[in-house]
Amino acid sequence: MARVFGIGMVGLGMAVRPHALALRDLEASGRARFLGGFSPSAPRRAAFTEAWGAPVFESLDSLLAAPGLDLVLVLTPPAAHLPVAEAAAAAGKHLLVEKPLEFNLARAEALVAMTARAGVTLGTVFQHRFRPAALRLKSALEAGLLGQPLSASASIRWWRDAGYFAQAGRGMKARDGGGVLLTQAIHTLDLLLHLMGPVAEAAAFARTSPLRAIDTEDTVAAALRFANGAIGTLDATTTARPGFPERIEIAGTGGSAMLVAERLELHPEGASPEVIDHGSAGGGGADPMAFDHGPHRRLLEEMLDAIETGRAPMNSGASALAVQRLIEALLRSAGEGRFVSL
């Protein structure tokens, strides 16, 4: 029989909902036991208990000492990921950390190295990799269905309203580490790299609009050259009212594909088109949590399987470093006005 994992949660803010729903599903299937959550904020602890009926802990140490705890979900703001992860790893607990791994690349690399030394498994919450349409596109590319990739581009034209930025520190470097690239577009960028492999060279423009009082970028445009020779573009913003589904488009010597949120169109040469449609809403509008929790459940299941079998998960912490390297290169390119090699 499959092992039943005890899971706890640190950080009880906006990111809780899809994780809590996924944990309910895994509890119902006998795969996991949700032990409860911790936040340093008493009001958030109270709201969490009221919403989910789950226990709360008064301190991180008390959560880490809970009997049967195997895995800690780290859902705090990025700058708090490393210290929480250090404490959990020291207690021998495996870790699933919300994106980005940390608020800059150096701290993200330190987190990956620290968990490796501690011998615990580290995963990252990049649930877009686990959407059915994305899984199909990944398998099609690996099977050579589209031939050699020639062009690959991503567009993330989202909207975030004043209420979103009203939370203290939202959109500020000190709290989030970055703007549209690190906080919003990172999911689509990670998926682009997951599908296409690394970017070798990039040139970018970035700016902050007058729509909100933040010190991070909310609009970015870039040209990309992938290590496999394909070229493409990136268009990312949170100023596109009312918000539109993110999209990835890939063209190759043997066909093309268009992925719009969870709707995929595959157009292989000499064959009928293939369409997988799980919806194209996503979280591009004013409600950033307007999406199904199914991919979170599949991500958690993959994480538990990896821990049980002693292998790295598909969403390993090490695999998450590529997108942070790209984001830092894009911002460096925009700041220095030159192409940047990765």
N, C-alpha and C positions, 0 to 999 in steps of 0.2 A: 504494500500500500504506500501511496505517496505520503511524504512527511507533511505534517501540519506545522506551519511556521507561525510563530508569534511576531506580530508587527506593531511597532509604535510609530508615532508621528511627532515631529518637532516643527513648530510653526503652524499656526491655526488661522491663517489669513485667507486671501482670495483663492489660493490654489487648492484648498482642502477638498472642495466638492467632488471633482472627478476621482480623486484618490479614495475618498470615503465610499463613494458608490462602487468603485472597483473592489474595495475590500469587503463590502457587503456581499458582492457576488462570490468572491473567493471563500468567504465564511460559509455561504450557503452550499457551496460545492465541497466543503470539507478540506479546502487547501490551506486556509489561513485562519488565524485568530487575531482579531483587532484588539490590542491590549489598551489602547487609549492614546492621548496626545498631551503635549506640553507646549505652552507658550508663556513667556515672562509676563504677558498681559492678562490680568485677572478678568477683565471684561471679555476678552477673546476666549478664555477658558470656559467662562459661563455660557457664552453664545454657542460654543462648540458642543458642550454637553446638551444644551437645549435642542440644537439642530439634529444631532446624531445619536444622542443617548449613549455616548461612549464615555468611559472614565477619563479624567484628566489628572495630571501629576503636577505637584507644586514646584518641582525643580527638574532640571535635566538629569541630575544624578539619580533622583528617585525613579524616573522612567527607565534609565539604563540599568537600574538594579531590579526591575520588575521580573519576577520569575517567568521563564519561558520566552523571553524576548530574544529574537534572532535577527531581525532586520529593522533598521530605522529609516523612515522616510524623512528627508530633510527638506522642508518647504519654506524655510525662512528667506528673508532678503539675501541676495548673493553674498554680501560682505560677511555674513554670519555663518556661511557654509563650512569654512575651514575649521573654526574652533569647535563647532558642533561635531563635525566629522572626526576631529582628533579625539574628542572625549568618547565618542561611540566606538571608534576603532580601538582605543586603549582598553575598552570594556569587552572587546572581542566581537562586536556586533557588525554585521554586514550593513551596507549603506546604499540607498537609492536617493540620489540628490537631484532636486529640481534644476532645470536649466537656468542660467549658465552654471557650470560647475563652481565658478567663483567670479568675482567682479573684475579680475584681470587674468591674463594668461599665466603670469608667474605664480599666482596663488592657485590657479587651477592645476598647473603642473605639480605644485607642492602637494596638493590634495591627492592627486593620483599616486605620486611617489610614496606618500605617507601610508596610504591604505595598502600598497604593495608590500611595504616593510612590515606592516601589522598582520599581513596574511588574511585580510578580509576582502570580500568581493565588493566592488564599487560599480554601480550602474548610474546612468543619467536619464532623466525624464525627457526623452525625445520621442514622444508617443506618435508623432507623424510617421515614423518608420514602420509602425505597426498598423496603420490603416490598411484595409484590404486592397484598395486601389494601389497604394504605394508598394505593398508586398508583391502585387502582380507585376507592376512596372519593374521592380528590382529583378524578379525572376526572368522577365522578358529580355532585359538588357544582358543578364548573365548568360542567357541562352543564345545571344546573338540575333534575336528576332529583328532588331532594327539595324543590324550591321555595325560598322564602325561609327561611333558618335562623331558628328561634325559640328553641331551647334547645340548649346544648352543654356537656357535662360530662366530666370526666376523673377516674378513680379509679386510684390506684397504691398498692395495699395489699401491700407487699413485706415480706420478712424478711431481715435481715442478722444473722448469728450472732456469737458472741464472737471466733471465729477471724478474721472479716473485720475487726473493729476492733482486732485484736491488732497489726496493722502500725503501726509508729511514725507518729504524726501523723494516722492515718486518722480522719476525722470532726472534725478540728480546723480552726478558721478559718485558722490560720497556714499549713497545708499545702493544704487543699482549698478554702478560701474560703467554704464553706457546707455544709449538711447534706443532708437528703432532697431539697430542691428543686433545688439546684445539682448534686448528685452522682448522684442516682438518678432522681427524677421528671422531670428536665430533658428526657429523650428524649420522654416522652409529652406534656409541656407544649409542647415545640417542635412536635411533630406536630399538637397541637390548634391552635396558632397557624398552622401551615402550611395546615391545612384551613379554618380559620374566619376568619383575619385577626386583626388586633391586638385586644387588650383595652383598653377605654377607661377602666374604673374597676374597682377591686377592694377587697375588705375581707377580712381574714384573721385567723385565730388560729394561733399556733405555739407549740410547747413542745418541751422535751427530756425524754424519758422517763428513769426511773431504771435502765433496762436496761443502759446503757453509759456510760462516763466520757468524754463528749465535750462540746465547748462549742458545737456547732451543733444546729439543730433536727432532730428525727427524726419529728415529727408536725405536719401542717399541714392546716387546713380553711379554705376561702375561698369567697366569692361573687364572681362575675365578671359584668361587663357588657361585651359586645363592641362594637366600633365599628359593626358592622352592625346593632345593636339586639338581638341575641340575648342571653339571660342564661343562667347556668349555675353549676356548682359545681366545686370542686377538693377532692379528698380524697387526701392523700399521706402515707404512713408507711412506715418500715422496721421496725415493731414487730408486724406481722401474721403471726405464726407459723402455718403453715410457708412462707407466701408465696403470693400468688395472681396470676393474669395481670392485667396492666394493661388498662384499658378506656377507650374513648372512646364516648360516645353522643351522637348528634345527631338532633334532631327539627326538621322544617320544615313549611311549609304544604303540601308535596306528598309527604310521607313521612318515614321515619326510618331511621337506621342505627345498628348496634352493632358496634364493632370491639373484639375481645378478643384482644390480642396479634396474631396473624396470621390470625385468623378474622373474616371480615366477613359480616354480614347486612345486606342492603339491602332495605327494604320500601317501594318507591314506590307511591303511591296509584294504584289501578286496574290494577296489574300484578302478576305473580307475584314472590314474593321471589327474591332472588339471593344465593347463598351462595358465598363463596370461603374455603376452609379449608386453610391452611398450618400449622395447629397453634395451640394456645393456651397453650403452656408459658412461653415467654419466659425472662427472667432474674430472676423475682421471688422465687425461693427462696434457699436458703443458698449455692448456686453461682451467682454473678452472670454467669458466662460460659456458661450452659446455653442457648445459642441457635445457630441455623444461621448460617454466615458468608456466605450468599448475598447478603443486603442490603449487606454490606461490599464484596463484589465489584462489585455494581452501582454503589455509591457511587464506588468507585475508577474504574470505567469511565467514569462521567459526568465525573469530575474530569479524566481524561486527554483525553476528547473536548473538554471546555471549553478546556483548555490548547492543544490542537491547532488549534482553530478560533478562538481568541482571544476567547471570550465568557466571561461569568461562569457558574460552575457553579450547578446548582439548589441545592446546599448551600453557597452562598457564605458567606464570613465575615461579610459585611454582613447577610445574612439571619439569622445566628445571634444578632445583637444584640437582637432583639425578645424572645426568651425570657429573656435576662439582665435586660432592663429590667423585665419582668413579675416575675421572681423578686425583684429588689431592691424593687419596689413592694409585693409581698406581705409581705416581711419588715418593711418600713417601716410598713405598715398594722398588722401584728401588734404591733410595738414601740410605736406611738403610739396604738393603739386608735381608729383612724378610717379612713374610706374614703380611698383614694388614687387620684388621677387620673393616668393615663399620658399 
